[in-house]
Structures are given as structure tokens and as C-alpha cells.
Amino acid sequence: MKYAPLSQKAIVNALRGQTLRLPNLNSLFRSWPDHKPKLNRHHAHVKPIVDQALDRMAIKYPLIARRKTDDIARFACLWYPQARKQEIEALALYSAWLVCWDDAVDANEGDLAADFARAKRWRQQTMNMVNDALGLDGKRVSGIDGDPINDVFRDFGSRISLTTTRGYRQVLRDEIQLFADSCAAEQQLRLAGRVPDYESYMKLRIGTVGGRMLCSLVQYATHDTIPPALRASSEIDRLWTQVCVLLSLLNDLLSLKKELQTDCVINAVAAMMEPGMTLDMVVAELKARMRVAVEEFDDAASELIQKANSSPYAERYINGCRYIVTGTLEFTLTSPRYNISELIQDDGSLKITL
């Protein structure tokens, strides 16, 4: 792995106190047919389900109680606005698990953030549970580890297993493994105080941002049957990759202030910075890369539609992947979790004092 030309301390000192100026990020997606975020009509139904799950997790992890104000159910309903009631119930539980699992090793507040050995054991425990909960090891045992965060995944696993094939769940399991392994590598960098260069960072970020997991669940949300050969196609892999690029750059720009508060800047902005490069120059470069990602997503989408002989399910799948991006942006801009909504200007741009 290559490292950024500036040290973490130098990057923090250079950024702190500056004004981060961001354009209207929604404008990046105006070429998409469904570029405006949509909310699943079952939001009011699934919110109590998520809140009850948070209450169960908060018994062992008290800080999770604060997540109730975030409205994680809304996050799930923005990601999967097309899902029916049965599917959105499961997807909302998955979203609650994902947010709380990730927070456990997060630099801001995680119980395991500073202890790599404990975090490693917990990641392995989680993957054992995932195999079990998704029925992939042939001996499903409910609640064997007694961890309330992972028990929420067990609830999700029992629901998704009712209507999906083993092969489909294996794909999800593999993407969760990539996510866990990538989070481990990121934690090692954070504890060592190292910032990778941009290319090295983005290879890692494709895993940590979780976009591949979210895209793998689009088929479940749309309730479509996609042929396995098409599901494993290079076109779908390219869609997933560009979703991850977009999620990574959007999140890294919008969460930069929060990360600076912890003196931890394993972030695309930090990775891109070089001596003599201003913050405005970094933002312009990242914006250009997001435009390229949208174009590459659209190219892959066109090729997928051709390969699927213009079948309606292909268009639904493509739009489902787009919702992952636009839903994430909407939630980030409006949720109390990020405290950004008050900084939005009349033209949709943002000015954030770091």
C-alpha cells in the first residue's frame, strides 16, 4: 500500500478551520430517470420494528440508544423505496444491524475502536453468525452468541431465507466478508495513524463503504428473479463498483468535519491532498471523479439492458442501485446523525467550517 505524501497530523492541521465549499450534490444525478429520492410507503410501519431492535441492542450497548433519533428505518426506506411490506421489514432490520455493527468499531464512539485484537475476534464471531443465520453451514442455531447486535442480523436472516436461494445468500455472505475484512484493514491504518494515497484508499474504500452489500439486496427488494449468469455479469459488477465510488466520495466530503474532530482522516479528501493543493482544488477533483462514476454507471447500465434483452427487471435493478446512491445522499443531508441540514444554502450548496 502506498501512503499519502502528507502525514495525518499535517493534513489535520491544514484542514482544520477551513471552509469546505460543496456544490449542490443532487445535481450530479439529474441525468438519472429517478434522480429524486423516494421513500418507501411502509416507513411508518417499519420504524417501530427498528426502534424495538435498537432498544434490544442498547441493553448491552447503551450508546446505541442515541441511534433512535437518526431514524434508521428512514434510511432503509430511502435505499429500497420499491420494496413490499415483507421485504422492507427485513431490509430495515438489516440496515439497523449494519449501522450499529459499523459504529461498534468506529473511531468516533465504538467500543472496539481502539482494541484491534478484540475487534478481530468480534468480526470472526460475526462471520460465523452470518453463515449460520443465512443457513449456509447447515446447522442453524438461533442466538448462539448472545450478542444483541448480531441477534438483529439473525432476525433478518430468518426472514430473507424464506424466499431466497442458498446461492443468492452466499453472494450476500461474500460481500459481508469483504466489508468486514476491509473494516479490519481500515482499523489497522487508523490505529497506526497512516493515511493511504488516493488509489490505495479507494481500493480499500470499495469494501468499507458497504455499497456492494446494499446492491446485492436490490434483487430481494424488487422481488425479481434475475438469472444467475446475469447476476454474475461484469456489467452488474461495474454497477456495484460505481455505486461504491459515489457513496465513498459523497460520504467522505460530508463527514469530513466529523472525522477531523477525532484527528482521524482516513478519507478521500486527505488521500487526495498534496503539498500546494487547496481544499477547493481537492473538492473540484473529487466532483470530477463523481461525474465520471455516474457516466461509467450509465454505460454499464446500458450494456446490462442490452444483455438482458431490455427485460423490465433489468431497468428495475438499475434504478434500485441508483436509489442506494440518491437515498444515501438524502439521508446524509437531512438526518440528525450528520447535522448538515442547517448548513444547506438556498441553491443547495453547502458551506461547512471544518
N, C-alpha and C positions, 0 to 999 in steps of 0.2 A: 504493500500500500504506500502511495506517495502522500506526502503531507503538505499542507498549505504553506506558502512562503512566509507568512506571518505567524507568530506564536499566538496562543489563545489569549494571553494577557494583553498583547499588543492590539489584537482585534477588539477585545472588550474596551480597552482604553480609547481606541479610535472611534468606536461606535457610540459609546455612552454619551448622552446629551445631544446627539444629533437629531435632526428631524427626518423621519422616514416618510417620503412622499410617494404615495402609490396612486396610480390611475384608477378609474372605475374598472375593477377587475371583471365585473359581469360582461363588459364589452368584449372580452376575449372570446365569448361563446355565442355571440349574436348570429353567427352563421349556422348554428345548430337549429334544427326544426323545433325542438323543445328546449330552448335555452333558458326559459324562465323556470325557477324552481317550483315543484309541485309537492303538496303534502298529501299523504295517504289519508283517505276519508275515515279510516279507523283509528286515527290518532287518539281521540278521546277514550276509545275502548282499551287501547294498549298501554296508555300512561299509567293507570293503576297497577297493571301487571308488572311494569318495570319498577315502579316505586316500591312494590312489595318485595321484589328481588333485591333492590338496594337496601331495604330495611334488613333483610336476612343477612346480607353481606356486611352491613355496618355493625352487627353484633360482635364480629371478630375484628373488623377493620373500621373503627369509628369514623375516620376521615371520609369514608365513602358516603356518609350521611349528607355531606355537602353536595354530592352529585345530584340530589333530588331537584335542586334549583336549576340544574343545567337542562332538564327535560330531555334526557337521552332518548326517550320514546319519539320525540320530535325528530331527532337525528335519524333514527331508523326509518321514520315515515317520509323523510326527505330523500333518503337513499333509495327507498323502494316504494315509491308512490303508487305503483301499479299492482302491488301485492293484495291478494284477497285476505279476509279476516284471519283464517287459519295460518296462512303463511306469515303475515305481518306479526302475529303473536310470537312465532318462533324467531323471526328476524329481530324483533325488538329485544328479546332475551339475549340473543347473540350479541347485539350492539351493547347492551349493558355489561355483558361479560367482557367484551373487547375493551371498552373504555376503562373499566375497573382493573382488569388484568394489567393493562398497559401502565396505568397510574401506579401500580404497586412497585415498579422499578424505575419510575420517572424521577428525574433529577430534582423536580420541584418539591415532591411530597412523599415519594414512595418509601414504604417500609423496608424495601430491599435495595434501594438505590445505591447505598454505599457499601454493600456486602456482596461481592461478586460470587463467592462460594455458596452462600445461601440462595442467591438468585438463580444460580446454575441448578441447584437441587430442585428449586421450585419449578423451573422451566421443564426439567425432566419429569417431575411429578405431573405437570400439566399435560405433557405429550402422552404420558401413559394414560391419563384420564381421557384425553381426546380420542385415542384409539378405542378405549373401552366404550365411551359414550356414543361414538359413531358406529359401534358394532363391527369394528374391524379386526378385533382379536379373538372373536368367537366366544367370549366369556363375560358378557356384560354384567357388571356388579354395581348397583346403584349406591352412590355416595361413599365409596370405599375409602376415599382420602379424607373425607370430613371437612374439606375446605369450602367455605360458603361461596367464594368466587367461582371455583370450579364446579360447584353444585349447580350454579346457574347454567353453565355450559351443558351439564348433564340433562337439564330440563330441555334445553334447545335440542340436544342430540336425540332425545327420545321422540321429539316431535318431527324433526326432519327425517328421521329414519323410517317413519311411517309411509312416506310417499316417494322416496328417492332410492336409487340403486346403490349397491356397495361401491361400484366404480365411481359414481358421482361423489360419494362421501370420501373416497380415497383421495380424489383431487383436492377437496377441501382440506383434508388432513395434511396433505403435502404442502399446501400453501400456508397453513398454520405453522408447520415445521420451519418453513423458510422465514416466516415472521419471527418466531422465537429465536432462531439462530442469528438472524440479523440484529435483533434486540440485544443479544449477548455480545456481539461484536461492537455495537454502539456503546454498550455499558463499559466495555474494556477501554475504549477510546476516551470516554468521559472521565473514568477514574484515573487514567494516565495523563489527562489534561492535553491530549493531542487533537488537532484539527486536521482532517484529511484534505487533500486538494479536491477540486470540484469533481473530476471524473471518478476518483476513488469514492468520494462521498456519495455520488448519485448511484453507483453500483450497490452500495450499502443501503441507501435510502429506498430503493425499489422494494426492498424487503421490509424495512421498518415502518413504512407508511401504511402497510396493510391493504393497499388497493387491490392486489391480486385476490386476496381472500374475499373482499367485498364483491368483486366482479364475478368470482366463482359462484356466488349465491344469486346472481341475477336470474339464471335459468329457473331456480326454485321460486323466485319472486314472480316471474312471468307465467309460471305454470306451463311452460312449453317443454316439449321433448325435442332436444337437439341431437342429431346423430353424433355418436361418439367420435367419428372421424372428423367431423366439422368442429366439434368442441375442442379437439386436439390440434386444430389447424394453426398454421403460422399467423394467419390473419387475426384470430382471436388472441393469440399471444401478444401480437403487436398492439391490439386494442388495450389489453391489460397494462402493457408497459407504458403506453402514453397516458393512461389514466393515472398510473403511479407517478409519472413525471409531473403531471399537472397538480395532483394532490400535494406532492412534496414541495413544489415551488410556492404554491398558494399558502400552504401551512407555514412554511419557513419564513415567508415575508410577514405574515400576520401574527406569528407567535414570537418574532424576534425580540420584542421588548420583554416578554415574559421570560425568555431564556437568558437575556442579559442580566436579569435580576438575580440569577443563580450563578453568574460568572461562567456559565457553560454555553458555548456557542458552536456546537456541532450542528451546523446549519448551512444551507446553500449560500446565504449571504456571506458568512465567514469564509466558506470554502472558496468563494469566487474572488474575495478581496486580495489585492496585490498592492505593493508599495506604489503610491501615486494615484491609486484608483479611488474616486469619490463614491459615496453611498449612492448618489443619483446615477452614476455610471453603472454600478452593480445592479440597481433596480432596472435600468434600461436593458441591460444584457439579459437578465432573468425574464423580463417581459418578452423579449425577442424569442427566447427559448420556449416560452409557453405558447407563443404563436406557432412556432414550428411544431410543437407537440400536437396542437389542435389540427394542423394540416396533416400530420402523419397519422393521427387517429382517423381523420376523414378518408384518407387514402386507403387505409386498411379496411374501413367500413365499406367503401365502395367495392373493394375486391371480395369481401365476405358476402355481400349481397349477390354478386355475380356467381360466386361459387355455390351459393345456396339457391340459385335459380330464382332469385327475387322472392323467395318464400317470406310470408309475413313475419314468421318467427325471427328471421334474421334482423329485420328492422326493429322489432320489439327488443331484441337482445342489445342491439347497438344503442338504442335510446336508453335502455337500462344502465348501460355503462356510462352514458353521458349524465344520467341522474346522480351517479355516485360523485361526479365532479361538481355539478351545479348544486347538489344538495349539501355537500361539504362546505362549499363557499358560503351558501346562505346561512347554514348553522353557525359557521365561524364568525360571520359578520353580525349575527343577531343574538347569539347565546350569551348569557351571563358568564359562562365559562371563560370567555375571552375578553369581555368588557371593551368591545370595539365599537358597538353601535353608536355611541355618543360622539365618536370621532369622525363619522362619515359626513362629508361635505354635501352641499346641495347637488353637486354634479356627480355624486357617487364616489369621488376620490377620497383619499384618506391622508391625514397628517398625524403621524404618531411620534411623539417626543420619546426618544429612547433613554 
